[in-house]
Amino acid sequence: MVESPNTRFSLLARIVEISNSNIQVENRLKHICDFLSRETRADCVCIYRIDARGENLAPWVSSCVEIEECSAMDFVIRPGEGVSGKAARKRAPVFFPDVKTNSPALAVPQELRDFTSILSVPVKDDVYLYGVMNFSTLAPASYTEEDLTFLGSVATEVAGTIRNSLLYNDARKRVSELITLNEIGRAISSTFEVKETLGYVAKTTLRLLSAEGCTVRLADGGRHGALKVAVDAGYSRPGLRRELRSVGKELARRIHGEKRPLLINSPEDSPLHSALAGHGIVSFLGLPIVSQGQSLGTISYYSASPRLRFDKEGVHLIQTVCSQLANMIENATILREAQRLAQENQDKMQRISTLHDVARALMSTVKMERLLPIMLYALISPRRLNFSRAILFLTSEDGEELCPRMAMGPRDRQEARRIGLLPRGLLLDSALGAAEEEIRNLLWSDIGNLTIPLSDASCLVARAVKEKRPLRTESGCPTREGAGDAAPRGGFCGSHPASFAAVPLVAKGEARGAIYVDNLFLGRTISDEDILVLTMFASNACLAMENASLYESLESALDTVRTTQDRLVQSEKLMALGEMAARIAHEIKNPLTAIGGFARRIASPRAGGGAHSLERYAQIILKEVQRLERIIDETLYFSREMAPAFRNVNLNTEIHEVLSIFREELEDARISTVVDLSPDLPSISADPDQIRQVVWNLVSNAIQAVGGSGILTATTHLADPAEGIGVVLEVSDTGGGIPHDVVHNIFNPFFTTKAKGTGLGLPIVHTIVEKHGGTIHLDNREGTGVAFSIFLPLVPKEAGTGDRILEQMRKGRVNGNGNKAHPG
């Protein structure tokens, strides 16, 4: 052995240098063993390391063989066995000078081999024992106290090397575990594909634990029931091609039931250790996948390598993974449930949308011959309510029978497939032509033999009408009482399939008929939801049929009213013509009498008349002729249909022009004028001549009403948005107003409260305003005066809308209603 202290110091320095080198720990230990073997003249320096459980010793590095050969030695030394076992247990050096003649108790032949002397020094620090270092010689050897102290220092340095290596490897392992957990977390959170994610997790954790095989089982339905294998990963080792199903199933059932991890490394851990060991399994680790106290499945790991045994750290690591898997499986289950509910809601929305479309289609027509095909097509359309065939029954007038009104559906499977290819929007195609023709082609031509007596209590269709509730069956109508089972049913009940449904048509508490549907060519059963949808459909259909029936009655009454109205209008025209002739004759009589009298005086002049009298007579005749011309002009204007010639008109300009015409007359009558015209008034589309006629008539009426010493006011402004987009003209006076008992007649032709006049001024104003799409309102303050307010739109609205809609309703072209513009 080394005798010089300086030499020992230099040797220890060299060992420290090797220990701190930047190479793999096995290589460093191999260099140290080789170095000590040379310097101490030992034939073999071998380091045994303690296993993961901290019990047995196994060869690790030796100066006699290469690292790979040493690691291939599969023998172990238990505590107290051989020289190494005794040193490990005592944690102190143990020396046997001659192991051949005086071998240690429980000797280990692989350790003794052909050596004579063996010194075993424990490799330890102040806390942990990492193994032992054996110095073996073929010849007898001896060691002094200084030698043991030196070798103890060497062992301590080796312990430090091993400790640092373990810490480094442990840190790398932790980093690797964290990276793997992060990758697993990302994979789990990025998808809801359970099987795909489980396969990825199994392969990843298999590499992380260095295991040979991994099996994942899931409970049937995600929570309860039998465990089924979802993923197998690994099992590439010869002799371990797949999991031991019988043993693995039993272990998984235990883990699933107890909901806690199971670690098997020895017979004390589980009675199934022997079964595992019999198949070459050294270590087993199984954990439950638990969520909210419920086990969703298990994950099991198998190790067939004697150098790899699962430990508590592996349990904690996989528990973290299982927690993430549980969340993923739970979320996937929730997602599937949400998708199922979403699909159910989508189906319900589709049915509601269908009912909405059907309701729109039913309300799009008031003609019974168009309404009924739409109803039946909605029932048999695959993209709608999707029944094979539909028949509409209506009760007879005597209430004794159900009479077939209309039937629709395919006659065979080929026609059923053709119906499935019809366009989706066919139901809402309101235009006459190909769509309506396509639907009518599906109608049955001969349905007279489908009559059902309401007295037939065994017919479910008749019973649905009598009991006013929907009925469905999968076995057909029951046999009549008194009839044998073999007696075939005739009529309608003997021709329909066993599976059908009937929904009554009820209006105002009275059953008006029934809708029959079946699925002869579809093969699907009629569900409770189908009955619910059919009931809502029948309600809409019944309402549409009631509306169609009321419309037909209204149309007949409207024809009668129109005929009567035409007669009344003709009578009113004749009466108005007589009244107009009488009034015109009365109005013309007075000026004609004056003209005739003064003309006779001119023809037979008296003495003393002179030129002055002739001039006065001529002026009177001219004035009366002008009066006749005005009467004739107003009568002709009112009687003729004068279509407006629309142009851009500035209302303020027209008002100024009319007031300038009346300036002298207003001054002679001592009437003050107040003019307040909005400068921001926009131009309107109107006939300027007719607008001036309106202003002229209103101003003329105001002058005549005031007589003298009064006020005439004319204003314009923008219309209120509630009234419309346009302008407003207001003309008011202080002429005392109109008596309340005759104010309602002011717009009637030839009505006037003045001694002179035709009574056509205001009717002409009303007609012009109406033709421009405007309205006129009267504010009558009896005893004070009147104010006329006229609204004129910027763009004239078409007049006569109400009459046109009435005419279209009479002819059956529309089903709406219109409101005539306010008449003033």
C-alpha positions in Angstrom: 0.0 0.0 0.0 1.1 3.6 -0.3 3.3 4.6 2.6 4.4 8.2 2.0 1.9 10.9 3.1 2.9 13.1 0.2 2.1 10.3 -2.2 -1.3 9.8 -0.5 -2.0 13.5 -0.9 -1.1 13.5 -4.5 -3.2 10.4 -5.2 -6.2 12.0 -3.4 -5.7 15.2 -5.5 -5.7 13.1 -8.6 -8.9 11.3 -7.5 -10.5 14.7 -6.8 -9.5 15.9 -10.3 -11.0 12.8 -11.9 -14.2 13.2 -9.8 -14.7 16.8 -11.0 -14.1 16.0 -14.7 -16.9 16.7 -17.2 -17.7 13.1 -18.2 -20.3 10.5 -17.4 -20.3 9.4 -13.8 -19.7 5.7 -14.7 -16.6 6.7 -16.8 -15.3 8.8 -13.9 -15.8 6.0 -11.4 -14.1 3.6 -13.9 -11.1 5.9 -14.1 -10.9 6.1 -10.3 -11.1 2.3 -10.0 -8.4 1.8 -12.6 -6.2 4.4 -11.0 -6.6 3.0 -7.5 -6.0 -0.6 -8.8 -2.6 0.6 -10.2 -1.6 2.7 -7.3 -2.7 0.3 -4.5 -1.6 -2.8 -6.3 -5.1 -4.3 -5.9 -6.0 -6.9 -8.5 -9.6 -5.5 -8.6 -11.2 -2.4 -7.4 -15.1 -2.7 -7.7 -17.8 -0.3 -6.7 -21.2 -1.7 -5.7 -24.2 0.6 -5.6 -27.2 0.3 -3.5 -30.5 -0.2 -5.3 -33.5 2.2 -5.5 -35.1 0.7 -2.5 -32.0 1.3 -0.4 -31.4 -2.4 0.4 -29.4 -4.6 -1.9 -26.0 -4.0 -3.5 -25.4 -4.6 -7.2 -22.1 -4.4 -9.2 -21.7 -1.1 -10.9 -18.1 -0.3 -12.0 -15.0 -2.5 -11.8 -11.3 -2.2 -12.8 -11.4 -5.8 -14.0 -14.0 -5.5 -16.7 -15.6 -2.9 -18.9 -18.6 -0.9 -17.8 -21.0 -2.8 -20.0 -19.8 -6.1 -18.8 -20.0 -5.1 -15.2 -23.6 -3.8 -15.6 -24.5 -7.1 -17.2 -23.8 -8.9 -13.9 -27.2 -9.5 -12.4 -26.3 -10.8 -9.0 -27.1 -8.8 -5.8 -25.7 -8.7 -2.4 -28.2 -8.4 0.5 -27.4 -6.5 3.7 -25.2 -8.7 5.9 -24.1 -11.0 3.1 -20.5 -11.3 2.2 -17.9 -8.7 2.7 -19.8 -5.9 1.0 -23.0 -6.7 2.8 -21.3 -6.5 6.1 -19.6 -3.2 5.3 -22.9 -1.7 4.1 -24.7 -2.8 7.2 -22.0 -1.6 9.6 -21.3 1.5 7.5 -17.6 0.9 8.4 -14.7 -0.8 6.6 -14.6 -4.6 6.7 -11.4 -6.5 5.9 -11.1 -10.3 5.4 -7.4 -11.2 5.0 -8.1 -14.7 3.7 -11.6 -15.3 2.4 -10.5 -18.7 1.1 -9.8 -20.2 4.5 -12.0 -18.0 6.5 -14.9 -16.9 4.3 -17.5 -14.5 5.6 -20.9 -15.7 6.7 -23.5 -15.9 3.9 -20.6 -15.5 1.4 -21.4 -14.5 -2.2 -19.4 -16.5 -4.6 -19.6 -13.8 -7.4 -17.9 -11.4 -4.9 -15.2 -13.8 -3.6 -14.2 -15.4 -6.9 -10.4 -16.3 -6.8 -9.4 -13.5 -4.4 -7.6 -14.0 -1.1 -8.0 -10.7 0.6 -11.0 -8.3 0.3 -11.3 -4.9 1.9 -14.8 -3.3 1.6 -15.0 0.4 2.4 -18.6 2.0 2.5 -19.2 4.8 0.1 -21.1 7.3 2.1 -21.4 10.9 3.3 -22.8 12.2 6.5 -26.4 11.2 5.6 -26.6 8.6 2.8 -25.0 5.3 2.0 -24.4 5.1 -1.8 -22.7 1.7 -1.9 -19.4 0.1 -1.1 -15.9 0.0 -2.7 -14.1 -3.4 -2.7 -10.3 -3.7 -2.9 -9.6 -7.4 -3.8 -6.2 -9.1 -4.2 -5.2 -12.5 -5.3 -2.3 -12.6 -2.9 -2.7 -11.9 0.8 -2.7 -8.2 1.7 -2.7 -6.1 4.8 -3.8 -2.5 5.5 -2.6 0.0 8.2 -4.7 2.5 9.9 -3.3 5.2 7.6 -4.3 3.1 4.6 -7.9 2.7 5.9 -8.0 6.5 6.6 -6.8 7.2 3.1 -9.2 4.8 1.5 -12.0 6.2 3.6 -11.2 9.6 2.2 -11.2 8.2 -1.3 -14.6 6.6 -0.6 -16.0 9.9 0.7 -14.8 11.6 -2.5 -16.4 8.9 -4.6 -19.6 9.4 -2.5 -19.5 13.1 -3.4 -19.1 12.2 -7.1 -22.1 9.9 -6.9 -24.2 12.4 -4.9 -23.5 15.2 -7.4 -24.3 12.9 -10.3 -27.5 11.8 -8.6 -28.5 15.4 -8.0 -27.7 16.3 -11.6 -29.6 13.4 -12.9 -32.5 14.1 -10.6 -32.6 17.7 -11.8 -32.5 16.6 -15.4 -35.3 14.1 -14.6 -37.4 16.8 -13.0 -36.9 19.1 -15.9 -37.8 16.3 -18.3 -40.8 15.5 -16.2 -42.0 19.1 -16.2 -41.5 19.4 -20.0 -43.3 16.1 -20.5 -46.2 17.2 -18.2 -46.4 20.5 -20.1 -46.5 18.7 -23.4 -49.2 16.3 -22.0 -51.1 19.3 -20.7 -51.0 21.0 -24.1 -52.0 17.8 -25.9 -54.9 17.3 -23.5 -56.1 20.8 -23.7 -55.9 21.0 -27.5 -58.3 18.3 -28.4 -61.4 16.4 -27.1 -60.5 13.2 -29.0 -60.2 10.9 -26.0 -58.7 7.8 -27.6 -56.1 9.8 -29.6 -55.1 11.8 -26.4 -54.9 8.6 -24.3 -52.5 7.0 -26.9 -50.3 10.0 -26.9 -50.2 10.2 -23.0 -49.5 6.4 -22.8 -46.5 6.6 -25.2 -45.1 9.7 -23.5 -45.4 8.5 -20.0 -44.0 5.1 -21.1 -40.8 6.8 -22.1 -40.8 9.0 -19.0 -41.0 6.0 -16.7 -38.8 3.8 -18.9 -41.5 1.1 -18.6 -42.0 -1.8 -21.0 -45.8 -1.6 -21.4 -48.8 0.7 -20.6 -52.5 -0.1 -20.8 -55.4 2.4 -20.3 -58.9 1.2 -19.5 -62.0 3.3 -19.4 -65.3 2.6 -17.6 -68.1 1.9 -19.9 -70.1 5.1 -20.4 -67.2 7.1 -18.9 -68.2 6.6 -15.2 -69.7 3.2 -14.2 -69.8 -0.2 -15.7 -67.2 -2.6 -17.0 -63.7 -1.5 -17.7 -62.7 -1.7 -21.4 -59.2 -1.5 -22.8 -58.8 1.8 -24.7 -55.1 1.9 -25.4 -52.1 -0.5 -25.4 -48.6 1.0 -25.7 -45.2 -0.5 -25.7 -44.9 -4.3 -25.1 -42.1 -4.6 -27.6 -39.8 -6.6 -25.3 -39.5 -10.3 -26.3 -41.8 -12.4 -24.2 -44.0 -9.3 -23.4 -46.0 -8.7 -26.5 -49.1 -7.5 -24.8 -50.6 -7.0 -21.3 -51.5 -10.0 -19.2 -55.2 -9.6 -19.7 -56.4 -11.8 -16.9 -54.0 -10.4 -14.3 -54.2 -6.9 -15.6 -58.0 -7.0 -15.6 -58.1 -8.1 -12.0 -55.6 -5.4 -11.0 -57.5 -2.7 -12.9 -60.8 -3.8 -11.2 -59.2 -3.4 -7.8 -57.7 0.0 -8.6 -61.0 1.2 -10.1 -63.0 0.0 -7.1 -60.6 1.3 -4.4 -59.8 4.5 -6.4 -56.2 4.6 -5.2 -52.8 3.7 -6.7 -51.3 0.3 -6.5 -47.5 -0.3 -6.6 -46.2 -3.9 -6.7 -42.5 -4.6 -6.3 -42.6 -7.6 -4.0 -44.9 -10.3 -2.7 -45.8 -8.2 0.3 -47.4 -5.6 -2.0 -50.0 -7.9 -3.6 -50.9 -11.6 -3.8 -50.8 -11.1 -7.6 -47.0 -10.5 -7.5 -46.3 -14.2 -8.2 -48.6 -14.1 -11.2 -46.8 -11.1 -12.6 -43.3 -12.5 -11.8 -44.3 -15.7 -13.5 -44.6 -13.7 -16.7 -41.4 -11.8 -16.2 -42.9 -8.7 -14.7 -40.6 -7.2 -12.0 -42.6 -4.1 -11.1 -46.2 -2.9 -11.7 -47.7 0.5 -11.2 -51.5 1.2 -11.6 -53.5 4.4 -10.9 -57.1 5.3 -11.1 -58.3 8.2 -13.3 -60.5 10.0 -10.8 -62.8 13.0 -11.3 -65.1 14.4 -8.7 -64.8 11.2 -6.5 -65.7 8.9 -9.4 -63.2 6.6 -11.2 -63.4 7.0 -15.0 -60.8 4.3 -15.7 -57.3 3.1 -14.9 -53.8 3.3 -16.3 -51.2 0.5 -15.7 -47.5 0.3 -16.3 -45.3 -2.8 -16.4 -41.5 -3.2 -16.0 -39.7 -6.4 -16.9 -36.2 -5.0 -16.2 -34.7 -6.0 -12.9 -32.9 -2.6 -12.8 -36.2 -0.7 -13.1 -38.7 -0.6 -10.3 -41.4 2.0 -10.0 -41.3 4.1 -6.9 -43.4 6.8 -5.1 -42.0 9.5 -7.3 -43.4 7.7 -10.3 -46.8 7.4 -8.5 -46.9 11.2 -7.8 -45.9 11.9 -11.4 -48.6 9.7 -13.0 -51.1 11.0 -10.5 -50.6 14.5 -11.9 -51.1 13.1 -15.4 -54.2 11.2 -14.4 -55.7 14.3 -12.9 -55.3 16.0 -16.3 -56.7 13.0 -18.1 -59.7 13.0 -15.8 -60.4 16.6 -16.6 -60.0 15.9 -20.3 -62.3 12.8 -20.2 -64.8 14.8 -18.1 -64.7 17.7 -20.6 -65.1 15.4 -23.5 -68.1 13.8 -21.8 -69.6 17.2 -21.2 -68.8 18.2 -24.8 -70.5 15.1 -26.2 -73.5 15.8 -24.0 -73.5 19.4 -25.2 -73.3 18.2 -28.8 -76.1 15.8 -28.2 -78.3 18.6 -26.7 -77.2 21.0 -29.4 -78.3 18.4 -32.0 -81.6 17.9 -30.2 -82.1 21.7 -30.1 -81.1 21.9 -33.8 -83.7 19.3 -34.6 -86.3 21.1 -32.6 -85.4 24.4 -34.2 -85.6 22.8 -37.6 -89.1 21.6 -36.7 -90.1 25.0 -35.4 -88.6 26.6 -38.5 -90.6 24.1 -40.5 -93.8 25.1 -38.7 -93.0 28.8 -39.2 -92.4 28.2 -42.9 -95.6 26.2 -43.1 -97.5 28.9 -41.3 -96.1 31.5 -43.7 -97.0 29.3 -46.7 -100.5 28.7 -45.4 -101.1 32.4 -44.8 -99.7 33.3 -48.2 -103.0 32.4 -49.9 -106.7 32.6 -49.0 -107.8 30.3 -51.9 -108.8 26.9 -50.6 -107.8 25.1 -53.8 -104.2 26.4 -53.3 -104.2 26.1 -49.5 -104.8 22.4 -49.2 -102.0 21.2 -51.5 -99.5 23.4 -49.6 -100.7 21.8 -46.3 -100.3 18.2 -47.6 -97.0 18.9 -49.3 -95.6 20.2 -46.0 -96.5 16.9 -44.3 -94.8 14.6 -46.9 -91.8 16.7 -47.8 -88.5 15.0 -46.6 -87.1 18.4 -45.7 -90.2 19.3 -43.7 -92.3 17.1 -41.5 -91.2 14.0 -43.5 -94.1 11.6 -43.5 -94.8 9.2 -46.4 -98.4 10.0 -47.1 -101.0 12.4 -45.8 -104.8 12.5 -46.2 -107.1 15.4 -45.2 -110.6 14.4 -44.0 -113.4 16.9 -43.4 -116.7 16.1 -41.6 -119.8 16.0 -43.8 -122.6 18.5 -43.5 -124.7 16.0 -41.6 -121.8 15.2 -39.2 -122.1 11.5 -39.9 -119.0 10.8 -42.0 -115.4 11.8 -42.6 -115.1 12.7 -46.2 -111.7 12.7 -48.0 -111.0 16.2 -49.2 -107.5 15.7 -50.5 -104.7 13.1 -50.4 -101.0 13.3 -51.3 -98.0 11.1 -51.3 -95.9 8.7 -53.4 -97.5 5.6 -54.9 -94.3 3.5 -54.8 -90.7 3.7 -53.5 -89.4 5.1 -56.7 -91.8 8.1 -56.5 -90.8 8.4 -52.8 -87.2 8.8 -53.8 -88.2 11.4 -56.5 -90.0 13.5 -53.8 -86.8 13.5 -51.8 -85.0 15.3 -54.6 -87.5 18.2 -54.8 -86.1 21.6 -54.0 -86.3 22.8 -50.4 -87.9 26.2 -51.2 -90.8 24.6 -53.1 -93.2 25.1 -50.2 -92.5 28.9 -50.1 -92.7 29.4 -53.9 -95.8 31.5 -54.1 -95.6 32.0 -57.8 -98.0 30.1 -60.0 -96.4 27.7 -62.4 -93.9 24.9 -62.1 -93.8 24.8 -58.3 -97.6 24.5 -57.9 -97.8 22.0 -60.8 -95.1 19.9 -59.1 -97.1 19.8 -55.9 -100.3 19.0 -57.7 -98.7 16.0 -59.5 -98.4 14.4 -56.1 -102.2 14.5 -55.4 -104.3 11.3 -55.5 -107.0 11.5 -58.2 -109.5 8.9 -56.8 -110.1 9.2 -53.1 -113.9 8.7 -53.0 -113.5 5.2 -51.5 -111.8 6.6 -48.4 -114.9 7.8 -46.6 -115.0 6.8 -42.9 -118.3 6.6 -40.9 -118.0 8.5 -37.6 -120.1 5.7 -36.0 -117.2 3.2 -36.6 -115.8 3.1 -33.1 -113.0 0.8 -34.1 -111.5 3.3 -36.5 -108.8 5.3 -34.9 -109.2 8.2 -37.3 -112.9 8.5 -36.4 -112.1 8.1 -32.7 -109.5 10.9 -33.0 -112.3 13.2 -34.3 -114.9 12.2 -31.8 -112.5 12.4 -28.8 -110.8 15.6 -30.2 -107.3 14.2 -29.4 -104.4 12.9 -31.5 -104.0 9.1 -31.8 -101.2 6.9 -33.1 -100.7 3.2 -33.4 -98.1 0.6 -34.5 -100.7 -2.2 -34.8 -103.4 -0.7 -36.9 -107.1 -0.2 -36.1 -108.6 -2.8 -33.7 -111.0 -5.4 -35.0 -114.6 -4.5 -34.9 -116.6 -6.1 -32.1 -118.2 -9.3 -33.1 -115.9 -9.8 -36.1 -113.5 -12.7 -36.1 -109.7 -12.2 -36.0 -109.4 -13.7 -39.4 -112.0 -11.4 -41.0 -110.2 -8.8 -43.0 -111.2 -5.1 -42.7 -112.5 -3.3 -45.7 -112.6 0.3 -46.8 -110.0 2.8 -45.6 -109.1 0.8 -42.4 -108.3 -2.2 -44.6 -105.9 -0.3 -46.8 -103.6 1.7 -44.6 -100.5 0.3 -42.9 -100.4 -0.7 -39.3 -98.3 2.3 -38.2 -100.1 5.7 -38.6 -101.3 8.7 -36.7 -104.4 10.9 -36.8 -104.7 14.4 -35.5 -108.1 16.2 -35.3 -108.8 19.6 -36.8 -110.5 21.5 -34.1 -111.8 25.1 -34.5 -113.8 26.9 -31.8 -114.1 23.7 -29.8 -115.7 21.8 -32.7 -113.9 19.0 -34.7 -114.0 19.9 -38.4 -112.0 16.9 -39.6 -108.7 15.1 -39.2 -105.2 14.8 -40.8 -104.0 11.2 -41.4 -100.3 10.4 -41.8 -98.2 7.2 -42.2 -94.7 6.2 -42.9 -95.3 3.4 -45.4 -92.1 4.0 -47.4 -89.9 5.4 -44.6 -90.0 2.6 -42.1 -89.5 4.8 -39.1 -91.9 4.9 -36.2 -94.0 8.0 -35.4 -92.7 9.4 -32.2 -94.4 11.5 -29.4 -92.5 14.5 -30.8 -94.0 13.9 -34.2 -97.5 13.9 -32.6 -96.6 17.2 -30.9 -95.5 18.8 -34.1 -98.5 17.4 -36.0 -100.8 18.9 -33.3 -99.2 22.4 -33.8 -99.4 21.9 -37.5 -103.1 21.0 -37.4 -103.8 24.1 -35.3 -102.1 26.3 -38.0 -103.8 24.4 -40.8 -107.2 24.7 -39.2 -106.8 28.5 -38.7 -105.7 28.8 -42.3 -108.7 26.9 -43.5 -111.0 29.0 -41.3 -109.5 32.1 -42.8 -109.9 30.7 -46.3 -113.5 29.9 -45.7 -114.2 33.4 -44.2 -112.4 34.9 -47.2 -114.7 33.0 -49.6 -117.7 34.3 -47.6 -116.3 37.8 -47.6 -115.6 37.6 -51.3 -119.2 36.6 -52.0 -120.4 39.4 -49.8 -118.0 41.8 -51.4 -119.4 41.1 -54.8 -122.8 41.9 -53.5 -121.6 45.1 -51.9 -119.8 46.1 -55.1 -122.9 45.5 -57.2 -125.0 47.5 -54.7 -122.3 50.2 -54.5 -122.2 50.5 -58.3 -126.0 51.1 -58.3 -125.8 53.6 -55.5 -122.9 55.5 -57.2 -125.0 55.6 -60.4 -128.0 57.0 -58.4 -125.8 59.5 -56.6 -124.4 60.6 -59.9 -127.9 61.2 -61.3 -128.9 63.1 -58.1 -125.7 65.2 -58.2 -126.3 65.9 -61.9 -129.8 67.1 -61.1 -128.7 69.2 -58.2 -125.8 70.6 -60.2 -128.2 71.5 -63.1 -130.6 73.2 -60.7 -127.8 75.2 -58.9 -126.2 76.2 -62.2 -129.5 77.3 -63.6 -130.2 79.3 -60.5 -126.7 80.9 -60.6 -127.0 81.7 -64.3 -130.5 83.0 -64.1 -129.6 86.2 -62.1 -126.7 87.4 -64.4 -128.7 86.6 -67.5 -131.7 88.6 -66.2 -129.4 91.6 -65.6 -127.7 91.2 -68.9 -131.1 91.0 -70.7 -132.5 94.0 -68.9 -129.6 96.3 -69.6 -129.3 95.0 -73.1 -132.9 96.0 -73.8 -132.3 99.5 -72.3 -129.3 99.9 -74.7 -131.5 98.7 -77.6 -134.3 101.1 -76.6 -132.6 104.1 -75.1 -134.8 106.6 -73.2 -134.5 110.3 -73.5 -131.8 111.7 -71.3 -129.9 108.5 -71.0 -126.8 109.7 -72.6 -123.4 108.2 -73.2 -122.7 107.9 -69.4 -125.7 105.5 -69.0 -124.6 103.3 -71.9 -121.1 103.0 -70.4 -122.5 102.1 -67.0 -124.9 99.5 -68.6 -121.9 98.0 -70.6 -119.8 97.7 -67.3 -122.7 95.9 -65.5 -123.1 93.6 -68.5 -119.3 92.9 -68.5 -119.3 92.2 -64.8 -122.2 89.7 -65.0 -120.6 88.0 -68.0 -117.4 87.6 -66.0 -119.5 86.1 -63.2 -121.0 83.6 -65.7 -117.5 82.7 -67.0 -116.3 82.0 -63.4 -119.3 79.8 -62.7 -118.7 77.8 -65.9 -114.9 77.6 -65.3 -115.3 76.3 -61.8 -118.0 73.8 -62.9 -115.9 72.5 -65.7 -112.7 72.3 -63.5 -114.5 70.3 -60.9 -116.2 68.0 -63.4 -113.1 67.2 -65.4 -110.3 64.8 -64.3 -107.3 67.2 -64.5 -104.1 65.1 -64.0 -101.4 67.2 -62.3 -98.3 68.1 -64.3 -95.6 67.6 -61.6 -92.6 69.9 -61.5 -90.3 71.3 -58.9 -92.3 74.1 -57.2 -91.3 76.6 -54.5 -94.4 77.0 -52.4 -93.3 80.3 -50.9 -93.0 81.8 -54.5 -96.5 80.7 -55.4 -98.0 82.2 -52.2 -96.3 85.5 -52.9 -97.7 85.6 -56.5 -101.3 84.9 -55.3 -101.1 87.5 -52.6 -99.8 90.1 -55.1 -103.0 89.5 -57.2 -105.2 90.2 -54.1 -103.1 93.2 -52.9 -105.6 95.9 -54.0 -108.6 93.9 -52.9 -107.1 93.3 -49.5 -106.3 97.1 -49.1 -109.9 98.1 -50.2 -111.3 95.7 -47.7 -109.0 97.0 -45.0 -107.7 93.4 -44.3 -104.2 93.1 -42.7 -102.0 90.3 -43.9 -99.5 88.4 -41.8 -97.1 86.3 -43.9 -94.6 84.0 -42.1 -93.0 81.8 -44.8 -90.1 79.4 -43.7 -86.9 80.4 -45.6 -85.7 76.7 -45.2 -88.7 75.3 -47.1 -87.6 72.7 -49.7 -89.0 72.5 -53.2 -91.8 70.0 -53.7 -93.0 68.0 -56.7 -96.3 69.6 -57.7 -98.4 71.2 -60.4 -97.8 74.9 -60.0 -101.1 76.0 -61.7 -103.1 73.7 -59.3 -101.1 74.8 -56.3 -101.8 78.5 -57.2 -105.5 77.5 -57.6 -105.4 76.1 -54.0 -103.9 79.3 -52.6 -106.2 81.5 -54.7 -109.3 79.7 -53.4 -108.2 79.8 -49.8 -107.3 83.5 -49.9 -110.5 84.4 -51.8 -112.7 82.5 -49.2 -110.8 84.3 -46.4 -111.4 87.8 -48.0 -115.1 87.0 -48.4 -115.4 85.6 -44.9 -113.7 88.6 -43.2 -115.6 91.2 -45.3 -113.7 94.2 -43.8 -111.3 95.1 -41.0 -109.9 91.6 -40.3 -106.6 89.7 -40.4 -105.5 87.1 -43.0 -102.5 84.9 -42.0 -100.4 82.7 -44.3 -97.6 80.6 -43.0 -95.4 77.7 -44.2 -93.1 75.3 -42.3 -91.6 71.8 -42.5 -94.0 69.0 -41.6 -93.6 67.1 -38.4 -91.9 63.7 -39.0 -94.9 61.9 -37.5 -97.1 63.4 -40.3 -94.7 62.6 -43.1 -91.8 64.0 -45.2 -93.2 67.3 -46.7 -94.3 70.9 -46.1 -97.3 72.5 -44.5 -99.3 75.5 -45.7 -101.6 77.2 -43.2 -104.2 79.9 -44.2 -106.3 81.4 -41.4 -108.7 84.4 -41.1 -110.7 86.2 -38.4 -114.0 86.0 -40.4 -116.1 84.5 -37.6 -115.8 80.8 -38.5 -118.4 78.3 -39.9 -121.5 77.3 -38.0 -120.9 74.0 -36.4 -124.1 72.4 -37.8 -122.9 72.8 -41.4 -119.1 72.5 -41.1 -119.2 68.9 -42.2 -120.5 69.9 -45.6 -117.8 72.4 -46.6 -116.1 69.9 -49.0 -119.3 68.8 -50.6 -119.8 70.3 -54.2 -122.2 73.3 -54.5 -122.5 73.8 -50.8 -122.0 77.4 -49.7 -123.0 79.6 -46.8 -122.5 82.8 -48.9 -125.1 84.7 -50.8 -123.0 84.5 -53.9 -120.8 81.7 -55.1 -121.0 78.2 -56.5 -119.8 76.2 -53.5 -117.0 74.6 -55.6 -114.0 76.4 -54.2 -113.2 74.1 -51.2 -114.1 70.9 -53.1 -111.6 71.9 -55.8 -109.0 72.6 -53.1 -109.7 69.2 -51.6 -109.5 67.4 -55.0 -106.2 69.0 -55.9 -104.6 68.2 -52.4 -105.7 64.6 -52.6 -104.3 64.3 -56.2 -101.0 65.5 -54.8 -101.1 62.8 -52.1 -101.5 65.4 -49.3 -104.1 66.0 -46.6 -106.2 69.0 -45.6 -107.4 69.8 -42.0 -109.8 72.4 -40.8 -109.5 74.1 -37.4 -112.9 75.9 -37.0 -113.3 78.4 -34.2 -116.9 79.5 -34.5 -117.2 83.2 -33.7 -113.5 83.8 -34.3 -112.4 82.4 -37.6 -111.1 79.3 -39.4 -107.6 77.9 -40.2 -106.9 75.5 -43.1 -103.8 73.4 -42.7 -102.6 71.6 -45.9 -99.8 68.9 -45.9 -98.0 68.4 -49.2 -95.4 65.6 -49.5 -92.1 66.3 -51.1 -92.8 63.5 -53.5 -96.6 63.0 -54.2 -98.1 59.7 -53.1 -100.3 57.8 -55.5 -103.9 58.4 -54.9 -106.7 55.9 -55.0 -104.8 53.1 -53.1 -107.8 52.0 -51.1 -110.0 51.6 -54.2 -107.4 49.6 -56.0 -106.9 47.2 -53.1 -110.7 46.8 -52.8 -110.9 45.9 -56.5 -108.0 43.4 -56.2 -109.6 41.8 -53.2 -112.8 41.4 -55.2 -110.8 39.8 -58.0 -108.9 37.5 -55.5 -105.4 38.8 -56.4 -104.3 40.0 -52.9 -105.0 39.1 -49.4 -104.0 42.3 -47.6 -105.9 45.4 -46.8 -105.1 49.0 -47.5 -106.0 52.4 -45.9 -107.0 55.3 -48.0 -105.3 58.6 -47.4 -106.9 60.9 -44.9 -109.6 62.8 -47.0 -109.3 66.0 -45.0 
